[in-house]
């Protein structure tokens, strides 16, 4: 699903474009040539996507907050389960993406297919694909924000250096009270907060380590980040010197419907945080960071999750704005290629990289790669 990973990018050559498939409007192409090149791979998904949109339009559910021209498969799943299987795991060869009829299905997961030419190339992330399907199905039928209570956490860094340690300390691993899919969704929910807490713990001593009030800018935010605000209480528990957080989010794909629903933006702090007078406030703006940053308070920390600087020229004015500011910017990347490319862009622009490694608290939900359907990636795999 190229449009879900890189919106407004051609699915074939990744050129910036506003043009979509004329039939389903769900995938981007920069030219007729690219559209024709991808046709045999896209045609089956195109039909399924059109059917799903028709079902959505006929549904009795309230669809007033959806722009069906921009809607992603994941947003559709929030409202309607129809077509979930076909859209998320559409039937196509995992090597060449062919949608011919005589595809061979993986007998273990049933979520990967191979054409006769690639039956011997059937290596794929079988376990991850199964987990990805379980997560998508769970998110389509339940609230996206996990049921989450936050007891105070001991501050010893050794107790939160990895997901296993962190979740074990939290009681999620012992006893095994959550399914693997629920654990993965919880990891996704916590990843934003822990990227901030982890960076504060890893960077050299700075005034931020004594600062009690933090203004945090989340750049290029989407619905996932809106949902994750509630987990930012973890920053208080991991860094007790912090007394208040103001989180300002912006992004071109941030819709008013994403942040007007109190189900996702109501934040209930634990008794210990309330007794200590801690607070979390937030505001949102739809648009590019360099256009809307004047409406936010001056940041102490800026955060860009899965930025993809190398793909979007629109990032360059934002990078310049951040370098002129000169503060702490946390950037994450979803895979090795993005990590290397974004690191090079930052260094060439004059930025100084203080922390560069695999991020132990990356997102937990595996996602199918658009061009390698048998392989998966996880958001925020690397931190810069």
N, C-alpha and C positions, 0 to 999 in steps of 0.2 A: 504494500500500500504506500506507494511513493509519496502521495499527497499528504498522508498522515504523518510521515517522518519529516519531509521537507516541503511544507506548504508553499505554493506559488513558485515551485521549481519544476522544470520539465522532467518527467519521469524517465526520459531516455538520456538526455545530455546535461541535465541539472541547470540549464540556463534559466535565469529569472524570467517569469512570464505570468501574465494574468489570464491566459487563454486555457480553457478546460475542454475535456471531451464534450462534444456537442450533444451527446445523448444523456450521459449520466451526471455530468458536471462534477465528478468526484476526483478526477485526476488531471494533472496539468501537462500540456504539451506546448512547446514553443513554435512548432511549425507543422504543416501537413506531413512533411517527410518523417518527423519524429512520431507523429500519430500513426502513420502507416507502418512504421517499423515496429511499433509496440502493439499493433492491432491484434495479432494472433495470441498475444499474451493477455491482453486486456478484455477481449470480447466477452468471455464467459462471466467475468466479474461485472462487466458493464451491464449485462442483462439482469443479474441478481440485484445490483444497486438500483436500477430503475424500478424493479418490482418492489423493493423495500420502500422506496420513496412514495410510490403509489399507495402502499399500505399505510404509511405514516400519514399521508394526506387524507385518507379515508377514516383514519382512527378517530375514536371519540376522545382520545387524550388531548389535553391542551398543548398545542404546538405553536402557540403564539410567540414563544421566545426563541424559536428556531429560525434560522435563515437557511432554508434547504439548499440554497446554492453553495453555501460554505460548509454545510454540516459534514462532519467526519463520521466514519463508521462508528467510532466510539461514542459520539454524542447520540447517534441514532439508537445505539444499544441502551442508553439510559432510559429511553422512552418506550422502546418496542423491541421485543425479542426476535421478531420475524427476521429471518435472513442472517442471524448472528453467525451461524456456522459457515454459511457460504461466503460471507464478507471477510471474516477474520481468517479463516482457513480455506479460502477458495481453492478449488481443485485444479491444481496446475503442477507440472513437473518442477521439482525443487531445484533442478539444475538449469534447465532452459526455459522454464515457465510456460511450456506448451500446454494447451488445454484440450488436446485430442482425447477421444473417448476411451481408448484402451490403456489408461494409466494404471500402474501397479501401486497398490496401497501398502504402506508399512503395516505389517500384521500386529506390531506392538502398540503403537500409539494411534494408528488410524488417521493421522493428521499430516502425513507426508506422502507425496505421490511421485512416481518416476515413470517416464516414458520408456518405450522399448530400447531407445538409444542410450539410456542412462541407468538401466537396471543395475549395472555394476558400480555405479557411482552413488549408491544409496546411503552414504554416510550423512547423518543428520543429527540434530540435537533432540533426540527422541524424548528424553525426560523433560527437557525445557519446553518443548512444544506441548506436552501434556499439561504441564504446570501453567503455561500461557493460556491454554484453553480453559482450564479450571478457573483461573483468575477472571477471564473475560466473562464466563458464564456467571460467576458469583457477582461480579460488578453489575451485570445487566439485570439482576433480580433482587439486589439488595441496595441499601444506601451506600454511596461511594465513600463516605467518611466512616472509618472503622469505629466500632464501639471502643472507646479509649479512655481509661482513667490513668492519671499520672501521679503515682506516689513519689515522694521525694527520693532522690537517688544519691547514694554515697558518691563523693567527688573523686575518689582515687582513680586516676586515669587508666590504671591497669584493668579496671572493671568495665571499660567501654572502648576498648581498642578494636573490637570486631563485632560483627552482627551476632555471632554465637555468644560471645561474652555478654553483650548488652541485653540480648533477649533472654538469656539464662538468668541474669540478674533481675530482669523485669518479671520473671515468672512465666514467660511464654514458652520456655523449653522444658520446664520441669514443674509440674507434670506437663505432658504434651496436650495442652488444652485447646490449641488451635490447629487447624488443618494446614498443610503446606501452602495452599492458596491464600488463606487468611493471613498467614505469616508474611507472605510475599506482599500482599496489599498493605499490611501494617508497615513493612519496611519502606514501601513507596511513600506512605503517608509521613513517615518520620525523616525521610532523607533530607528535606530542605533544612529542617531545624538542626540536624546533626552535621550538615555541611558547615554551618556557621559555628557550632560548638566545637567541632573538630579542628577547624582552622584556628580559632582563638587559642586552643590548647597547643597547637603545633608551631605557630609562628614565634619568632624571637620576642623577648619582652618589649612591650610598647605601651603607650598610654591607654590603649583599649583594655588592657588587663586590670586597670583600676577604674575605668569609666562606668558609672552606674546606670546612665541613660544612653541607650543605643538607638540611633536612627538607621534603619536598614532598607536599602532600595533593592527590590527584586525586579530585574530587567528581563523583558521578553516573557513575562508571566502568562500562564494559561490556566485553565480550570484546575488542573492538578495542583498548582501552587496555591490557589485560593483555598482549596480543601485542606491543604497542609498547614495553614496558619495556626490552627488549634494546637498542633504539636509543638509550636515554638515555646511553650512553657518549659520544655526540656532544657532550653538555654539557661533558664533560671536555676534549675537543679544542678546542672553541670558547671555553671559559673555563678556562684552565689553572690558575687559582687554586683551583678546586673540586677537592677531594681525595676526598670521599665524598658519596654520595647515599643518603638513605633515603626511599623512595617508598611512601606509604600510600594505598591505593585503597579507595573505598567506593561503593556504589550499590545501589538497590533491585533492579536487574536483574542484579547481579553474583552469579552462581551458583558454588558450590564447585567444580563441574566445570570452570569457566573458569580457575581459578588452581591447581588441584591437578595439572594435567598438566605434567610437567617439560619437555615439548617446547616449551612456551611461556614457562616461567619460569626455565629455566637460562640464565644470562648468562655469556658468555665474553668477557672483556676482551682488548684487544690487548696485545702484548708491552710496548709503551711504558707503558700504563696500569698493568700489573702491576708493572713495574719501579719505577714511581713510588708504588706502594702505594695506588692508588685502589681504591674498592670501591662496589658498589651493593647495597643491601639493600631488601627490600620486605615489606609485609604487607597483608592484605586483610580487609575486613569487609563483609558483606552488610547493607544497611540505609541509612537516610537519614543524611546527614552530621551533623546536629545531635543525632542519637541515639547515634552511635558515635564521635564525635570524641574523647571522653575516653579512648578506648582507644589513641589515636595519640599520638606525641610532638608537642610544640608545633610548628606549622608555621613555616617561613620564607617559603614560597611556597604558595599554594593555586591550584588549576587546575580550572576547570569548562568542559569542551569541549561546545559546541553546547547550552548550558544550557536555553534556552527558558523563562526566568523567567516571562514573561507568560502561559504556558500552564498552569503547574503551581503552585497555591497552596502545595504542600508545600515549595517553595523558600524561602518567606518566613522561616521560622525559621532556615534555613541562612544566608540573607543577613544576618539580624540577628546571628547568631553571628560571621560574618566581619567585619562592621562593628565589632562590639565588640572583636574581636581587633585590627583596624586595620593589618594587614600587606598585602603585595602579593598581589593576587588577579588571576589571568589568566582572562579569559572569552573564549570564541569563539562565533561565531554563523554559521549555515549560509547565511543570505541577508540581503538588505537589510532586510526586515520584522523579522526576529528581532533584527538588530543595532540598529535604531532603538528597538524596544520594550524590549529588555534594557537599553540605555543609559539610557533614561528612568527605568526602575525603579530602577537603581543610583543615579542622581542624586537622585530623589525620596526614596530611603531614607537619603540623607546621604553617599553614597560620593563620592570624588573621582576622576575619570577622568584617568589620566596618559598613556594611549596609546590612540588610537582611530583605526583605519584598516583598509584591506584588508590581510589577512595574506598576505605573499608565499609562505608555505609551507603553504598550505591543503591539505586532502586532495586526492588525485589522481583518485579514482574518481568518475565522474559517477553520480548517482542520479536515478531517475525521480520527478518530483513526483507525489504522489498525486492532486491535483486538476487538474493540467495534465500529462497523460501524455506529451506531446511535448516538455516542457521538463525540464531537469535542474538539479540543484544539487550543490555539493561541500561537504563538512563543513569547518568552520573557515574559511569564506571571509573573515570579519572577526575582528579581535582587539580587545578592549576592556581 
